[in-house]
Amino acid sequence: MNTRSLAKSIIERTLVASGAAGWSARQHQQEICILAYHNVVPDDLPWPGDASLHLRRRDFCDQLEHIGRHYDVVPLMAVLGSPSRGRRPRVAITFDDAYQGALAIGVEELARRGMPATVFVPPGLLGGRPLWWDTYGPPRQPGAGGSSGGLTPEMRTEGLSDAAGRDAAVGEWARRAGWVVHELSVPMLTGTEAELAAACRRHDGLTLGSHSWSHPDLTQLGHAALDAELRAPLEWLRARFLCTIPWLTYPYGLSSPQVERATRASGYEAGALVVGGWTRIAPENPFAIPRANIPAGISRAGFALRVAGLHMRGRANHA
């Protein structure tokens, strides 16, 4: 641990021990903190892909235990409801991308504790597929041994800016650039329709929302393509799952006024980002609802502070 990380860790633990996290959470009595997760994987998974997205099971369980001690977990739709009369602050739990690990391990742990949650699904990427931000790494240097690591920030930026975040287009770009292709273990692949159905049967507190059809950067699409990316997933989900809710989470957390208007016109009641923290009940703009991103690797104290609204910023990716 370097000096900066050590100092941050000491500050986080000190703040939690002082009671600052609990005090901060109580200031949000009439709000809800929406937690944004991506995946939950076995503790011994050898290759973490985009490491910030794949939370180890033991860490997820620790976080759920902390939530259970200090917060009431409510369905996501409560954000559009009425203020709470309860005494404890409230959180809602969400997952983006419909990873197999989230549908199996994550849902199992939530069902065990009776905690509701929502999974946001990109139907066009289902079927046990690898996702580009997990798959690729930088080219190996001549003479270098071992395997390369995951995407660099520069590579991620290229995938978003030059290929609009489209999975197939990024793959073509990656091949031309000589990016390394990593083989992924099953929990890091997307789920299937059958696995979505099984997760809904396993946990009656689970709801499903849309994460677009194929996970592009919506802000780079023309009107017709944007309309198709928004309408198709909601129709697909409603035709198959009674637990569908008319919510969208924006791929990569990227939105714009045009995307917000298109989301409303496509029949959604709300759209959520992947930055921010607490949100007021019945927000003035339900198409720019903040969520608190929970990256893998966050410390116990760091998690307690982030949920409470005392966020010590660090870099994290959003898929």
Buried (B, 14 or more C-beta within 10 A) or exposed (E): EEEEEEEBBEBBBEBBEEEBBEEBBEEBBBBBBBBBBBBBBBEEBEBBBBBBBBBBBEBBBBBBEBBEEBBBBBBBBBBBEEEBEEEBBBBBBBBBBBBBBBBBBBBBBBBEEEBBBBBBBBBBBBEEBBBBBBBBBBBEEEEEEEEBEBBEEEBBEBBBEEBBBBBEBBBEBBEEBEBBEBEBBEBBBBBBBEBBBBBBEBBEBBBBBBBBBBBBBBBBBEEEBBBBBBBBBBBBBBEBBEBBBBBBBBBBBBBEEEBBEBBBEBBBBBBBBBEBBBBEBEBEEBBBBBBBBBBBBBBBBBBBBBBBBBBBEEEBBBB
